[in-house]
Amino acid sequence: MTAEQARTIEQEYVESHPSSAENYRRAVAAIPRGVTHDVRFLKPFPLYMTRALGSKKWDVDGHEIIDYAMGHGALILGHSNPAVVEAVSEQVHRGTHYGGSHELEVEWASRVANLVPSIESVEFTSSGTEATLMAMRLARAFTGREKIMKFAGHFHGWHDYAIVGEQISGEARRAPGVPPQIYETMVVAPNNDLDFVAKRLAERDVAAVILEPSGASYATIPLPEGFLERLRELTSETGTLLIFDEVITGFRWSPGGKQAKVGVTPDMTTLAKILAGGLPGGAVGGRADIMELLDFNNETGKKIGHPGTYNANPVSAAAGNAALSLVADPGVQQHADALAKQLRAGFNQAIVAQGVPGFAWGESSAFHTMLGREVGNQSGGDIHTPQGVPAAELKAGSPARLGQPLQLGMLNLGVDLFHGGGFTSSAHTPQDIERTVAAFEQTLARMKREGLFG
Ligand code: PLP
């Protein structure tokens, strides 16, 4: 046995990333859990980055890493896209905040309305979380109804209403710090259950149904065929508003998001991530008669207040305009989609070749992986809908005993798989995919040698 083979994946990770380890030691003293977003948490410590370009990023120990975290989905154009960098750099010199209106926000709003079918009028926020919060408030004010329906496992940010039912199996589990009264205003529909939706909406007390139109967590739990069409009918028939949370799918599933791809138009849409070209920013847009509630002179005489220091700040607007001008070309999404498909198929081939339980699946330019579990339709090709795996298991992903070594093993070989699922971009290349698939197979082989599959 060589010295390399004698080391475990985790030992190699620790030994080859000393500067990241040191950063983490300092981080835990100053930041709760040492990271600044729950999903960035990684044992024994996360990597610290110094720069990024295109499909790659570099860590403090000098390793080059092919990146699939891609700004948590914000970077469909890759890191530091030249047009976005130029727009941002120019704008920084002209001012980062005017405390007033500017032309870039007008251009930004027009670009959004031109691309996204449901959007007649758009309100900018600073994040996706704020966008879904505002969408729910608009829906409640517009309909005069209190309840919002969402689907178990769908993610809409971290505000009090969004967090209800975020986990599929934790219905009884209350999020600490969220008052019980909040739960009474939310209706959590079981995943993909349109019979439940039909019965509950018939009571006509639900203001809106909000969902990720890809299915929970960017198609981790895919929607059945015809689901969105039927949901549109059910909401229209009962005077319930339909909100598509396109924070991830917007400008990614197509230039006009999932709604343009399937031809189902919601009443409101929430956006963030790609919207602002990789800078902070969000938006809620939709039917003019609903959005009018933000207007000082709306017909109801009741205005919904909306301050927000960084709403449509000029730097995010400049980045957003540059990004949206590029993502309007469907070639961007087609490139990223084709590479993600290759990646998913390559992962499945590697799983079959190594004879381990697992599968990769996904839709558009997103992918997910699950190790330690057989799937009905594993044939070494691309999988969109995993057969025979319950929704809660899909949402949970690989058990930590396999998911963590997979992540560490891939990082040892210069690939950031994010949390076992991630995104391709227009900056990824077929060579990136080849290298990633090879790293994946090597990591599985090593995990097998370490006896991790039992
Ligand atoms: N909605 C969806 C579908 C998301 O994926 C996210 C974030 O990942 C959000 C809302 C929240 O957006 P933000 O992180 O900008 O607050």
Residues whose N, C-alpha, C, O or C-beta is under 5 A from the ligand:
A	BS01	PLP	S127 G128 T129 F155 H156 G157 E212 D245 V247 I248 A272
